[in-house]
Amino acid sequence: MFGFGKKKPRPPAQSEADAAPGEAAPSAQTPPAPQPPSAPETAAPAEASTWAPATEDGGDSGRLAQAIAERASRQQETESGRSFFRGLRNGLARTREVLNADISELVTGRKEIDEDLLEELEMLLVAADVGVPATTRIIEDLAYRVKLREVSDPQGLLDAVRRQLADILHRADSPVRQPAPGRPQVILMVGVNGVGKTTTIGKLTKQLQAEGNKVMLAAGDTFRAAAVEQLQAWGERNDVPVIAQHAGADPASVVYDALQAATARGFDVLIADTAGRLHTKTNLMEELKKIVRVMQKIDPDAPHEVMLVVDATTGQNALHQAVQFNEAVPITGITLTKLDGTAKGGILFAIAERLQVPFRFVGVGEKIEDLKPFEADMFLDALMSP
């Protein structure tokens, strides 16, 4: 789905009640199938291996069939696609009020573009958390085009702003890495506490299942109280196994067990939760590096995706988190949550401009379907529409 999981026929649509069952019975830990003993803390190599994205696909012809852009493009042509667009547009309402409505109001009634207009536009972009570097580049480019008379009227200015924002997102785009045949795709979820990481895992799992994928979860957050139980609740709700150990267990050992089990049982996707660590805590960031090293004892290409989850409501702090996490374990994708609750959605452009890392999903509500696959042009259509 959207570059994740295998391509399989979509099963019959489930009812909303099926998608989110009611009360779940207490969960027992799901043990892995018989296999070699799990790796203890010392299982990691003495020296950290340098992990970098693979340059070639390793999957077979049936694996990871749908790219994000292809899926979103087809959705626009169907009723479900129109519903998808409406949901995305509604979720971006608060950011659109700042970024689009204010810009439109700024140019209303003006017949020419002058220095004052560009200065006011610059202030609006910064207020929407587009970021100073991106905003400066956009304004300098617009001023140059105005000077060359390539942009000569307010409507042309709006179109030029949209093209600049699209360019930022397209330059950051890249496909999801593929696993080798016979191996699960491993998604390592990282982020600080409170950004909606575990909830995102649950929603993503449900959507991957709708594409016919076998999904396993790894409860790698052994630090936060009730974190394992929260992930197990999502496992029960989605009817997927959750590999877990006792509270305080070594997270690398938990993920090692899970990857062994997912490989042995032929699962398509393994999603590993991790502790919500402060990006400023060196020891906790080192723990992430250890998890990656231990994974690579089983699959040298793992993880295939390091997905950072950030909260849009935190504004520029989300950018600082992304920078710090990227230095510890290079992130390959980002999910931006809680976009429906903030006018700071422009932070998406600031992150893309700084890190050149693609966005995979945006969260615009509480429902499972409110986790939307990110596609740059559709996002901009929803953001910049009247």
Secondary structure, 3 states (H helix, E strand, C coil): CCCCCECCCCCCCCCHHHHCCCCCCCCCCCCCCCCCCCCCHHHCCCCCCCCCCCCCCCCCCCECCCCHHHHHHHHHCCHHHHHHHHHHHHHCHHHHHHHHHHHHHHHCCCCCCCHHHHHHHHHHHHHCCCCHHHHHHHHHHHHHHHHCCCCCCHHHHHHHHHHHHHHHHHHCCCCCCCCCCCCCEEEEEECCCCCCHHHHHHHHHHHHHHCCCCEEEEEECCCCCCHHHHHHHHHHHHCCCEECCCCCCCHHHHHHHHHHHHHHCCCCEEEEEECCCCCCCHHHHHHHHHHHHHHCCCCCCCCCEEEEEEEHHHCHHHHHHHHHHHHHCCCCEEEEECHHHCCCCCHHHHHHHHHCCCEEEEECCCCHHHEEECCHHHHHHHHHCC
